[in-house]
């Protein structure tokens, strides 16, 4: 699944992982040839990732409502991040950031915003429907993943609409990113962490108000080489 250049870069990034990670697959076992092929590619991708770091392993397959999909887990932690489909294209950087952050690499955000996310109460199950060619989707996927790392009350699944077409059609989703919260249509379009937090918990967000001019420079993670790689992966661990 990964060419030599991506393999080399990913191996370098995985050196920043501090805590063990287990990739838990939920393979597709039906008779849809397209899904079966993507499921096989998912298994191949997970194996290739695990081979690059002694802190990453592939767990036993488990059942899930969406297949093919896989969870990125940290043993002993309630962190809940899942990709339903194959996160390549624009979403490959979302995958890399999720691996790093679940593996203990710090989320790059203002401390006031991190504290506010950690203060969110109650259980919140987010699902983001995205496309691998969508340029706005990674911002939403990455920020919700980071929020799920910071707060065990927040759960996130990123769903590739090209893989789970029946679900997208059943919900009448016409554009992405489309965000659902606890099964209900919650929002669409590009949102950053502060905007998501403002909508989710205005009281918690109040503590994260800040002068944008005082933000630190962006930290950018680039995975891949050439125009295709840059288009797929020039997104941030940010702010």
C-alpha positions as CSV (number, residue, x, y, z in Angstrom):
1,X,0.0,0.0,0.0
2,X,2.8,2.4,0.8
3,X,5.6,3.3,-1.6
4,X,9.2,3.6,-0.5
5,X,9.1,7.3,0.1
6,X,5.9,7.2,2.3
7,X,7.3,4.2,4.1
8,X,10.5,6.1,5.0
9,X,8.7,9.2,6.1
10,X,6.1,7.3,8.1
11,X,8.9,5.3,9.9
12,X,10.5,8.6,10.9
13,X,7.2,10.0,12.3
14,X,6.5,6.8,14.2
15,X,9.8,7.3,16.1
16,X,7.8,10.1,17.9
17,X,5.4,7.5,19.3
18,X,5.8,7.3,23.1
19,X,3.0,4.8,24.1
20,X,2.1,1.4,22.6
21,X,-0.6,1.5,19.9
22,X,-2.8,-1.4,18.9
23,X,-4.6,-1.2,15.5
24,X,-7.8,-3.2,15.8
25,X,-9.4,-4.2,12.4
26,X,-13.0,-4.9,11.7
27,X,-12.8,-6.6,8.3
28,X,-15.6,-6.9,5.8
29,X,-16.8,-10.5,5.4
30,X,-19.7,-10.0,2.9
31,X,-20.0,-10.6,-0.9
32,X,-19.5,-7.0,-2.1
33,X,-16.3,-7.3,-4.2
34,X,-15.4,-3.6,-3.8
35,X,-15.6,-3.7,0.0
36,X,-13.8,-7.0,0.1
37,X,-10.9,-5.5,-1.9
38,X,-10.8,-2.4,0.4
39,X,-10.9,-4.7,3.4
40,X,-7.9,-6.6,2.1
41,X,-6.0,-3.3,1.4
42,X,-6.9,-2.2,4.9
43,X,-5.3,-5.3,6.4
44,X,-2.2,-4.8,4.2
45,X,-1.9,-1.1,5.3
46,X,-2.2,-2.0,9.0
47,X,0.5,-4.7,8.7
48,X,2.8,-2.3,6.9
49,X,2.4,0.4,9.6
50,X,3.0,-2.1,12.4
51,X,6.2,-3.3,10.7
52,X,7.6,0.2,11.0
53,X,7.6,0.5,14.8
54,X,8.0,-1.8,17.7
55,X,5.4,0.3,19.5
56,X,2.7,-0.5,17.0
57,X,0.9,-3.8,16.6
58,X,-2.2,-5.2,15.0
59,X,-4.8,-6.7,17.3
60,X,-7.4,-9.4,16.7
61,X,-10.3,-8.5,14.5
62,X,-13.5,-7.4,16.2
63,X,-17.0,-6.9,15.0
64,X,-18.2,-3.3,14.3
65,X,-21.3,-1.8,12.7
66,X,-19.1,-0.5,9.9
67,X,-16.8,-2.8,7.9
68,X,-14.1,-2.4,6.7
69,X,-12.9,-0.2,9.5
70,X,-10.3,-0.1,12.2
71,X,-9.7,1.5,15.6
72,X,-6.5,3.1,16.8
73,X,-6.2,2.2,20.4
74,X,-3.8,2.7,23.3
75,X,-3.9,-0.3,25.8
76,X,-5.3,0.8,29.1
77,X,-6.9,4.0,27.7
78,X,-10.5,4.7,26.7
79,X,-9.4,6.7,23.6
80,X,-11.9,6.0,20.8
81,X,-10.8,6.9,17.2
82,X,-11.9,4.9,14.2
83,X,-11.5,5.1,10.4
84,X,-14.2,3.4,8.4
85,X,-12.6,2.8,5.0
86,X,-9.1,3.3,3.8
87,X,-7.6,6.7,4.9
88,X,-5.4,7.5,2.0
89,X,-5.4,10.5,-0.3
90,X,-6.1,13.7,1.6
91,X,-6.8,11.7,4.8
92,X,-3.4,10.0,5.0
93,X,-2.1,12.8,7.2
94,X,-5.2,12.4,9.4
95,X,-4.1,8.8,9.9
96,X,-0.5,9.7,10.7
97,X,-1.6,12.4,13.2
98,X,-4.0,10.0,14.9
99,X,-1.2,7.4,15.2
100,X,1.1,10.0,16.8
101,X,-1.5,11.5,19.1
102,X,-2.9,8.2,20.3
103,X,0.8,7.2,20.8
104,X,1.3,10.0,23.2
105,X,2.7,12.8,21.0
106,X,1.2,16.1,22.2
107,X,-1.7,17.7,20.5
108,X,-0.5,21.0,19.0
109,X,-3.1,23.5,20.2
110,X,-3.3,26.5,22.6
111,X,-3.3,25.2,26.2
112,X,-6.4,27.1,27.0
113,X,-8.2,25.3,24.2
114,X,-6.8,21.9,25.3
115,X,-8.0,22.5,28.8
116,X,-11.5,23.5,27.6
117,X,-11.8,20.3,25.5
118,X,-10.8,18.3,28.6
119,X,-13.5,20.0,30.6
120,X,-16.3,18.9,28.3
121,X,-18.8,16.7,30.2
122,X,-21.1,13.9,29.0
123,X,-20.7,11.3,26.2
124,X,-20.4,12.6,22.6
125,X,-20.2,10.3,19.7
126,X,-19.2,12.1,16.5
127,X,-19.2,10.6,13.0
128,X,-17.6,12.6,10.1
129,X,-18.5,11.6,6.5
130,X,-15.7,12.6,4.3
131,X,-14.2,12.0,0.8
132,X,-10.6,11.1,0.1
133,X,-10.5,14.0,-2.4
134,X,-12.0,16.6,-0.1
135,X,-9.7,19.4,0.9
136,X,-11.7,20.6,3.8
137,X,-12.4,17.2,5.4
138,X,-9.0,16.7,7.0
139,X,-9.4,19.8,9.3
140,X,-12.6,18.4,10.8
141,X,-11.3,14.8,11.0
142,X,-8.0,15.8,12.6
143,X,-9.5,18.1,15.1
144,X,-12.2,15.7,16.2
145,X,-9.6,12.9,16.5
146,X,-7.5,15.2,18.6
147,X,-10.5,16.0,20.8
148,X,-11.1,12.3,21.3
149,X,-7.5,11.8,22.4
150,X,-7.8,14.7,24.9
151,X,-11.2,13.7,26.4
152,X,-12.4,10.1,26.8
153,X,-16.0,11.4,26.7
154,X,-15.6,12.3,23.0
155,X,-15.6,9.5,20.4
156,X,-15.0,9.9,16.7
157,X,-15.4,7.8,13.6
158,X,-14.3,9.1,10.2
159,X,-16.3,7.5,7.4
160,X,-15.1,7.3,3.8
161,X,-18.3,7.9,1.8
162,X,-16.7,6.1,-1.2
163,X,-16.5,2.9,0.8
164,X,-19.8,3.2,2.8
165,X,-22.0,4.5,0.0
166,X,-25.2,2.9,1.2
167,X,-24.9,4.8,4.5
168,X,-24.2,8.1,2.8
169,X,-27.2,7.5,0.4
170,X,-29.5,6.5,3.2
171,X,-28.7,9.8,5.1
172,X,-29.0,11.9,1.9
173,X,-25.6,13.4,2.4
174,X,-24.8,15.6,-0.6
175,X,-21.6,17.3,0.4
176,X,-18.7,16.6,2.8
177,X,-17.5,17.0,5.4
178,X,-20.9,16.2,7.1
179,X,-20.8,15.8,10.8
180,X,-23.2,13.8,12.9
181,X,-23.4,13.8,16.7
182,X,-25.1,11.0,18.5
183,X,-26.8,9.9,15.3
184,X,-28.2,13.3,14.4
185,X,-27.1,15.8,11.6
186,X,-25.0,18.3,13.5
187,X,-23.1,20.4,11.0
188,X,-21.2,20.6,7.7
189,X,-18.3,22.2,6.1
190,X,-14.9,23.1,7.5
191,X,-14.6,23.7,11.3
192,X,-11.6,24.0,13.5
193,X,-11.4,22.8,17.1
194,X,-12.4,26.1,18.6
195,X,-15.5,26.2,16.4
196,X,-16.5,22.6,17.2
197,X,-16.0,23.2,20.9
198,X,-18.1,26.4,20.8
199,X,-21.0,24.5,19.3
200,X,-20.6,21.5,21.5
201,X,-20.1,23.2,24.9
202,X,-20.3,27.0,25.0
203,X,-19.4,27.0,28.7
204,X,-16.2,25.0,28.2
205,X,-15.4,27.2,25.1
206,X,-15.7,30.4,27.1
207,X,-12.4,29.5,28.9
208,X,-10.6,29.1,25.6
209,X,-11.3,32.6,24.2
210,X,-8.0,34.1,23.0
211,X,-6.5,36.8,20.9
212,X,-5.9,35.1,17.6
213,X,-3.0,37.4,16.9
214,X,-1.1,35.8,19.8
215,X,-1.4,32.2,18.4
216,X,1.9,30.4,17.9
217,X,3.0,29.8,14.3
218,X,1.6,26.7,12.6
219,X,3.4,23.4,12.9
220,X,3.0,21.6,9.6
221,X,3.2,17.9,9.0
222,X,3.9,16.9,5.4
223,X,3.7,13.3,4.4
224,X,4.5,12.3,0.8
225,X,6.6,13.8,-2.0
226,X,5.7,15.6,-5.2
227,X,2.4,17.3,-6.1
228,X,0.2,14.3,-5.2
229,X,1.8,13.8,-1.8
230,X,1.7,17.5,-1.0
231,X,-2.0,17.8,-2.0
232,X,-2.8,14.7,0.1
233,X,-0.9,15.6,3.2
234,X,0.1,19.3,3.7
235,X,-2.0,19.7,6.8
236,X,-1.2,20.8,10.3
237,X,-0.7,19.4,13.7
238,X,-1.5,23.0,14.1
239,X,-1.7,26.3,15.8
